[in-house]
Amino acid sequence: MVTKERIKREIDRMPNDLLEKVYKYINGLAYGKTKKRFPTYKLKGQFDNINVREKAYE
């Protein structure tokens, strides 16, 4: 089993130029992927105040 102390020792031995890559990798693992939101637009027309998904299934 890997412990935090062992991981910290390995990171301490790494060259400084690799630390940024390790940091980005760890942050990616810790927080996971967030859902990508798509932009919304105000079209100033007939689709602004309706449920588009409901209309698509009609």
PDB file as gemmi writes it, atoms N, CA and C in Angstrom:
CRYST1    1.000    1.000    1.000  90.00  90.00  90.00 P 1                      
ATOM      1  N   MET A   1       0.838  -1.184   0.000  1.00  0.00           N  
ATOM      2  CA  MET A   1       0.000   0.000   0.000  1.00  0.00           C  
ATOM      3  C   MET A   1       0.885   1.251   0.000  1.00  0.00           C  
ATOM      4  N   VAL A   2       0.486   2.226  -0.757  1.00  0.00           N  
ATOM      5  CA  VAL A   2       1.238   3.465  -0.861  1.00  0.00           C  
ATOM      6  C   VAL A   2       0.712   4.449   0.182  1.00  0.00           C  
ATOM      7  N   THR A   3       1.629   5.072   0.884  1.00  0.00           N  
ATOM      8  CA  THR A   3       1.230   6.046   1.897  1.00  0.00           C  
ATOM      9  C   THR A   3       1.568   7.453   1.422  1.00  0.00           C  
ATOM     10  N   LYS A   4       0.986   8.425   2.102  1.00  0.00           N  
ATOM     11  CA  LYS A   4       1.249   9.826   1.754  1.00  0.00           C  
ATOM     12  C   LYS A   4       2.722  10.164   1.914  1.00  0.00           C  
ATOM     13  N   GLU A   5       3.334   9.626   2.958  1.00  0.00           N  
ATOM     14  CA  GLU A   5       4.749   9.923   3.196  1.00  0.00           C  
ATOM     15  C   GLU A   5       5.617   9.416   2.053  1.00  0.00           C  
ATOM     16  N   ARG A   6       5.290   8.242   1.541  1.00  0.00           N  
ATOM     17  CA  ARG A   6       6.068   7.677   0.437  1.00  0.00           C  
ATOM     18  C   ARG A   6       5.905   8.528  -0.826  1.00  0.00           C  
ATOM     19  N   ILE A   7       4.677   8.973  -1.077  1.00  0.00           N  
ATOM     20  CA  ILE A   7       4.424   9.834  -2.240  1.00  0.00           C  
ATOM     21  C   ILE A   7       5.164  11.156  -2.076  1.00  0.00           C  
ATOM     22  N   LYS A   8       5.130  11.715  -0.877  1.00  0.00           N  
ATOM     23  CA  LYS A   8       5.825  12.985  -0.627  1.00  0.00           C  
ATOM     24  C   LYS A   8       7.323  12.845  -0.841  1.00  0.00           C  
ATOM     25  N   ARG A   9       7.895  11.719  -0.399  1.00  0.00           N  
ATOM     26  CA  ARG A   9       9.329  11.495  -0.613  1.00  0.00           C  
ATOM     27  C   ARG A   9       9.672  11.430  -2.097  1.00  0.00           C  
ATOM     28  N   GLU A  10       8.826  10.753  -2.871  1.00  0.00           N  
ATOM     29  CA  GLU A  10       9.063  10.659  -4.314  1.00  0.00           C  
ATOM     30  C   GLU A  10       8.976  12.031  -4.973  1.00  0.00           C  
ATOM     31  N   ILE A  11       8.011  12.820  -4.554  1.00  0.00           N  
ATOM     32  CA  ILE A  11       7.865  14.165  -5.125  1.00  0.00           C  
ATOM     33  C   ILE A  11       9.055  15.031  -4.744  1.00  0.00           C  
ATOM     34  N   ASP A  12       9.561  14.890  -3.530  1.00  0.00           N  
ATOM     35  CA  ASP A  12      10.727  15.662  -3.101  1.00  0.00           C  
ATOM     36  C   ASP A  12      11.964  15.333  -3.928  1.00  0.00           C  
ATOM     37  N   ARG A  13      12.054  14.121  -4.437  1.00  0.00           N  
ATOM     38  CA  ARG A  13      13.208  13.715  -5.248  1.00  0.00           C  
ATOM     39  C   ARG A  13      13.083  14.106  -6.718  1.00  0.00           C  
ATOM     40  N   MET A  14      11.910  14.526  -7.143  1.00  0.00           N  
ATOM     41  CA  MET A  14      11.690  14.862  -8.560  1.00  0.00           C  
ATOM     42  C   MET A  14      12.366  16.180  -8.917  1.00  0.00           C  
ATOM     43  N   PRO A  15      12.774  16.310 -10.178  1.00  0.00           N  
ATOM     44  CA  PRO A  15      13.312  17.602 -10.626  1.00  0.00           C  
ATOM     45  C   PRO A  15      12.209  18.659 -10.652  1.00  0.00           C  
ATOM     46  N   ASN A  16      12.599  19.909 -10.459  1.00  0.00           N  
ATOM     47  CA  ASN A  16      11.631  21.000 -10.367  1.00  0.00           C  
ATOM     48  C   ASN A  16      10.816  21.195 -11.635  1.00  0.00           C  
ATOM     49  N   ASP A  17      11.372  20.865 -12.778  1.00  0.00           N  
ATOM     50  CA  ASP A  17      10.641  21.095 -14.023  1.00  0.00           C  
ATOM     51  C   ASP A  17       9.463  20.129 -14.194  1.00  0.00           C  
ATOM     52  N   LEU A  18       9.449  19.029 -13.470  1.00  0.00           N  
ATOM     53  CA  LEU A  18       8.332  18.087 -13.557  1.00  0.00           C  
ATOM     54  C   LEU A  18       7.237  18.353 -12.529  1.00  0.00           C  
ATOM     55  N   LEU A  19       7.509  19.197 -11.551  1.00  0.00           N  
ATOM     56  CA  LEU A  19       6.543  19.420 -10.482  1.00  0.00           C  
ATOM     57  C   LEU A  19       5.244  20.033 -10.975  1.00  0.00           C  
ATOM     58  N   GLU A  20       5.310  20.907 -11.965  1.00  0.00           N  
ATOM     59  CA  GLU A  20       4.089  21.519 -12.489  1.00  0.00           C  
ATOM     60  C   GLU A  20       3.191  20.460 -13.132  1.00  0.00           C  
ATOM     61  N   LYS A  21       3.778  19.528 -13.860  1.00  0.00           N  
ATOM     62  CA  LYS A  21       2.997  18.458 -14.483  1.00  0.00           C  
ATOM     63  C   LYS A  21       2.340  17.571 -13.421  1.00  0.00           C  
ATOM     64  N   VAL A  22       3.078  17.267 -12.374  1.00  0.00           N  
ATOM     65  CA  VAL A  22       2.533  16.450 -11.293  1.00  0.00           C  
ATOM     66  C   VAL A  22       1.388  17.184 -10.617  1.00  0.00           C  
ATOM     67  N   TYR A  23       1.553  18.468 -10.379  1.00  0.00           N  
ATOM     68  CA  TYR A  23       0.506  19.264  -9.740  1.00  0.00           C  
ATOM     69  C   TYR A  23      -0.769  19.267 -10.581  1.00  0.00           C  
ATOM     70  N   LYS A  24      -0.637  19.465 -11.882  1.00  0.00           N  
ATOM     71  CA  LYS A  24      -1.808  19.463 -12.763  1.00  0.00           C  
ATOM     72  C   LYS A  24      -2.481  18.096 -12.772  1.00  0.00           C  
ATOM     73  N   TYR A  25      -1.691  17.045 -12.778  1.00  0.00           N  
ATOM     74  CA  TYR A  25      -2.239  15.689 -12.771  1.00  0.00           C  
ATOM     75  C   TYR A  25      -3.016  15.419 -11.484  1.00  0.00           C  
ATOM     76  N   ILE A  26      -2.447  15.800 -10.352  1.00  0.00           N  
ATOM     77  CA  ILE A  26      -3.109  15.575  -9.070  1.00  0.00           C  
ATOM     78  C   ILE A  26      -4.394  16.377  -8.983  1.00  0.00           C  
ATOM     79  N   ASN A  27      -4.381  17.607  -9.442  1.00  0.00           N  
ATOM     80  CA  ASN A  27      -5.605  18.408  -9.424  1.00  0.00           C  
ATOM     81  C   ASN A  27      -6.672  17.806 -10.318  1.00  0.00           C  
ATOM     82  N   GLY A  28      -6.283  17.255 -11.436  1.00  0.00           N  
ATOM     83  CA  GLY A  28      -7.232  16.612 -12.322  1.00  0.00           C  
ATOM     84  C   GLY A  28      -7.885  15.402 -11.680  1.00  0.00           C  
ATOM     85  N   LEU A  29      -7.126  14.662 -10.916  1.00  0.00           N  
ATOM     86  CA  LEU A  29      -7.659  13.491 -10.220  1.00  0.00           C  
ATOM     87  C   LEU A  29      -8.543  13.883  -9.046  1.00  0.00           C  
ATOM     88  N   ALA A  30      -8.124  14.888  -8.315  1.00  0.00           N  
ATOM     89  CA  ALA A  30      -8.815  15.249  -7.083  1.00  0.00           C  
ATOM     90  C   ALA A  30     -10.202  15.812  -7.350  1.00  0.00           C  
ATOM     91  N   TYR A  31     -10.346  16.593  -8.366  1.00  0.00           N  
ATOM     92  CA  TYR A  31     -11.606  17.277  -8.577  1.00  0.00           C  
ATOM     93  C   TYR A  31     -12.428  16.680  -9.698  1.00  0.00           C  
ATOM     94  N   GLY A  32     -11.871  15.776 -10.433  1.00  0.00           N  
ATOM     95  CA  GLY A  32     -12.624  15.140 -11.507  1.00  0.00           C  
ATOM     96  C   GLY A  32     -12.995  16.122 -12.605  1.00  0.00           C  
ATOM     97  N   LYS A  33     -13.692  15.630 -13.545  1.00  0.00           N  
ATOM     98  CA  LYS A  33     -14.137  16.464 -14.655  1.00  0.00           C  
ATOM     99  C   LYS A  33     -15.485  17.085 -14.317  1.00  0.00           C  
ATOM    100  N   THR A  34     -15.603  18.354 -14.620  1.00  0.00           N  
ATOM    101  CA  THR A  34     -16.897  18.996 -14.441  1.00  0.00           C  
ATOM    102  C   THR A  34     -17.648  18.917 -15.753  1.00  0.00           C  
ATOM    103  N   LYS A  35     -18.941  18.952 -15.654  1.00  0.00           N  
ATOM    104  CA  LYS A  35     -19.734  18.911 -16.872  1.00  0.00           C  
ATOM    105  C   LYS A  35     -19.539  20.211 -17.633  1.00  0.00           C  
ATOM    106  N   LYS A  36     -19.300  20.077 -18.899  1.00  0.00           N  
ATOM    107  CA  LYS A  36     -19.101  21.257 -19.718  1.00  0.00           C  
ATOM    108  C   LYS A  36     -20.467  21.834 -20.076  1.00  0.00           C  
ATOM    109  N   ARG A  37     -20.658  23.072 -19.743  1.00  0.00           N  
ATOM    110  CA  ARG A  37     -21.919  23.731 -20.044  1.00  0.00           C  
ATOM    111  C   ARG A  37     -21.816  24.381 -21.415  1.00  0.00           C  
ATOM    112  N   PHE A  38     -22.902  24.328 -22.138  1.00  0.00           N  
ATOM    113  CA  PHE A  38     -22.906  24.982 -23.430  1.00  0.00           C  
ATOM    114  C   PHE A  38     -23.489  26.376 -23.259  1.00  0.00           C  
ATOM    115  N   PRO A  39     -23.046  27.315 -24.081  1.00  0.00           N  
ATOM    116  CA  PRO A  39     -23.518  28.692 -23.922  1.00  0.00           C  
ATOM    117  C   PRO A  39     -24.984  28.833 -24.299  1.00  0.00           C  
ATOM    118  N   THR A  40     -25.656  29.724 -23.608  1.00  0.00           N  
ATOM    119  CA  THR A  40     -27.042  30.022 -23.940  1.00  0.00           C  
ATOM    120  C   THR A  40     -27.096  31.394 -24.594  1.00  0.00           C  
ATOM    121  N   TYR A  41     -28.076  31.582 -25.392  1.00  0.00           N  
ATOM    122  CA  TYR A  41     -28.201  32.829 -26.132  1.00  0.00           C  
ATOM    123  C   TYR A  41     -29.601  33.395 -25.967  1.00  0.00           C  
ATOM    124  N   LYS A  42     -29.702  34.682 -25.896  1.00  0.00           N  
ATOM    125  CA  LYS A  42     -30.997  35.357 -25.913  1.00  0.00           C  
ATOM    126  C   LYS A  42     -31.262  35.714 -27.371  1.00  0.00           C  
ATOM    127  N   LEU A  43     -32.196  35.018 -27.971  1.00  0.00           N  
ATOM    128  CA  LEU A  43     -32.452  35.192 -29.397  1.00  0.00           C  
ATOM    129  C   LEU A  43     -33.452  36.309 -29.689  1.00  0.00           C  
ATOM    130  N   LYS A  44     -34.088  36.825 -28.649  1.00  0.00           N  
ATOM    131  CA  LYS A  44     -35.061  37.904 -28.809  1.00  0.00           C  
ATOM    132  C   LYS A  44     -36.112  37.536 -29.840  1.00  0.00           C  
ATOM    133  N   GLY A  45     -36.664  36.355 -29.659  1.00  0.00           N  
ATOM    134  CA  GLY A  45     -37.652  35.898 -30.621  1.00  0.00           C  
ATOM    135  C   GLY A  45     -38.559  34.841 -30.043  1.00  0.00           C  
ATOM    136  N   GLN A  46     -39.024  33.957 -30.887  1.00  0.00           N  
ATOM    137  CA  GLN A  46     -40.038  32.991 -30.511  1.00  0.00           C  
ATOM    138  C   GLN A  46     -39.541  31.894 -29.579  1.00  0.00           C  
ATOM    139  N   PHE A  47     -38.255  31.666 -29.454  1.00  0.00           N  
ATOM    140  CA  PHE A  47     -37.746  30.578 -28.626  1.00  0.00           C  
ATOM    141  C   PHE A  47     -37.298  31.023 -27.237  1.00  0.00           C  
ATOM    142  N   ASP A  48     -37.418  32.299 -26.900  1.00  0.00           N  
ATOM    143  CA  ASP A  48     -36.913  32.781 -25.626  1.00  0.00           C  
ATOM    144  C   ASP A  48     -37.698  32.276 -24.422  1.00  0.00           C  
ATOM    145  N   ASN A  49     -38.994  32.178 -24.489  1.00  0.00           N  
ATOM    146  CA  ASN A  49     -39.798  31.840 -23.323  1.00  0.00           C  
ATOM    147  C   ASN A  49     -40.516  30.502 -23.436  1.00  0.00           C  
ATOM    148  N   ILE A  50     -39.980  29.570 -24.227  1.00  0.00           N  
ATOM    149  CA  ILE A  50     -40.607  28.263 -24.346  1.00  0.00           C  
ATOM    150  C   ILE A  50     -39.596  27.177 -23.974  1.00  0.00           C  
ATOM    151  N   ASN A  51     -40.127  26.024 -23.665  1.00  0.00           N  
ATOM    152  CA  ASN A  51     -39.283  24.869 -23.380  1.00  0.00           C  
ATOM    153  C   ASN A  51     -38.974  24.206 -24.723  1.00  0.00           C  
ATOM    154  N   VAL A  52     -37.782  24.405 -25.218  1.00  0.00           N  
ATOM    155  CA  VAL A  52     -37.399  23.931 -26.550  1.00  0.00           C  
ATOM    156  C   VAL A  52     -37.411  22.406 -26.607  1.00  0.00           C  
ATOM    157  N   ARG A  53     -37.001  21.759 -25.531  1.00  0.00           N  
ATOM    158  CA  ARG A  53     -36.986  20.298 -25.516  1.00  0.00           C  
ATOM    159  C   ARG A  53     -38.396  19.746 -25.641  1.00  0.00           C  
ATOM    160  N   GLU A  54     -39.336  20.346 -24.933  1.00  0.00           N  
ATOM    161  CA  GLU A  54     -40.735  19.905 -25.016  1.00  0.00           C  
ATOM    162  C   GLU A  54     -41.286  20.101 -26.426  1.00  0.00           C  
ATOM    163  N   LYS A  55     -40.986  21.225 -27.038  1.00  0.00           N  
ATOM    164  CA  LYS A  55     -41.452  21.491 -28.401  1.00  0.00           C  
ATOM    165  C   LYS A  55     -40.835  20.532 -29.416  1.00  0.00           C  
ATOM    166  N   ALA A  56     -39.599  20.099 -29.177  1.00  0.00           N  
ATOM    167  CA  ALA A  56     -38.929  19.209 -30.109  1.00  0.00           C  
ATOM    168  C   ALA A  56     -39.605  17.837 -30.143  1.00  0.00           C  
ATOM    169  N   TYR A  57     -40.170  17.406 -29.014  1.00  0.00           N  
ATOM    170  CA  TYR A  57     -40.816  16.107 -28.959  1.00  0.00           C  
ATOM    171  C   TYR A  57     -42.266  16.127 -29.418  1.00  0.00           C  
ATOM    172  N   GLU A  58     -42.796  17.292 -29.730  1.00  0.00           N  
ATOM    173  CA  GLU A  58     -44.185  17.376 -30.217  1.00  0.00           C  
ATOM    174  C   GLU A  58     -44.278  17.005 -31.667  1.00  0.00           C  
TER     175      GLU A  58                                                      
END                                                                             
